[in-house]
């Protein structure tokens, strides 16, 4: 008998403390704060770490003539771990959460039917990396647009060679049940075919829990086009008297089709913000971790009395 812990959020958003710029404040979208916080901030792209595994890169995008990709897995624990790799199809809702889906909406397209990967199961000694290789084979006449599925990595529990039945009978008639959490995480694998485009607006800005330690800037992303968006959100405070400063930042915020609106809450510095203006920017970021010419795709502002 096992107890499954399956975070449905693929690698998405990391928020950085606006006070120091060097520590990971939290991982939004419901994920717990995990190891490797400082390490992630020093890399050109985020490493997704949960449980005993670290994955890099945290998303794969095939564009143009791209046909192959590699994913590196590293066992961060002190014991050997085994992971099964499989495909999943997911949908993002307006809150930025994900759910597994069995049937597609008219605008949803999936990449798993045109990508092969190897191996399908890996056993990782402590501290040892393993490469998973992906090969894209596009069918003829593939319509323009973006295709997306998720590669899921599921830990296989170590039962020490004992089955559940053996465990139940181990106490000479006494029943004992050991709950073994099953860790699972997913990363998006995207194929872009032909002409793809996207634009975004930031609307409905407001402050939540103003003046408290957990104050947040609430906003709505309004996406249009036939592809997803992925980038960083930066909030800058412009006081009427004083120095302009960054008070909140989130790395790797995604909005995936067919979603057209996503509500997002950005944690802000624990200080009273008044008599000035908050400016928020959405800056595009690619899968490699680089910015698209540091392109700012959307800006919005909020006047604070």
Buried (B, 14 or more C-beta within 10 A) or exposed (E): EEEEEBBBBBBBBBBBBBBEEEEBBBBBBEBEEBBBBEEBBEEEBBBBBBBBBBBBBBBBBBEEEEEEBEBEBBBBEEEEBBBEBBBBBBBBEEEBBBEEEEEEEEEBBBBBEBBEBEEEEBEBEEEEEBEBEBEBEBEEEEEEBBBBBBBBBBBEBEEEEEEEEEBBEEEEEEEEEBEEEBBBBBBBBBBBBEEBEBEBBBEEBEBBEBEEEEBBBBBBBBBEBBBBBBBBBBBBBBBEEEEEBBBBBBBBBBBBBBBEEBEBBBBBBBBEBEEBBBBBBBBBBBBEBEBEEEEBBBEBBBEBE
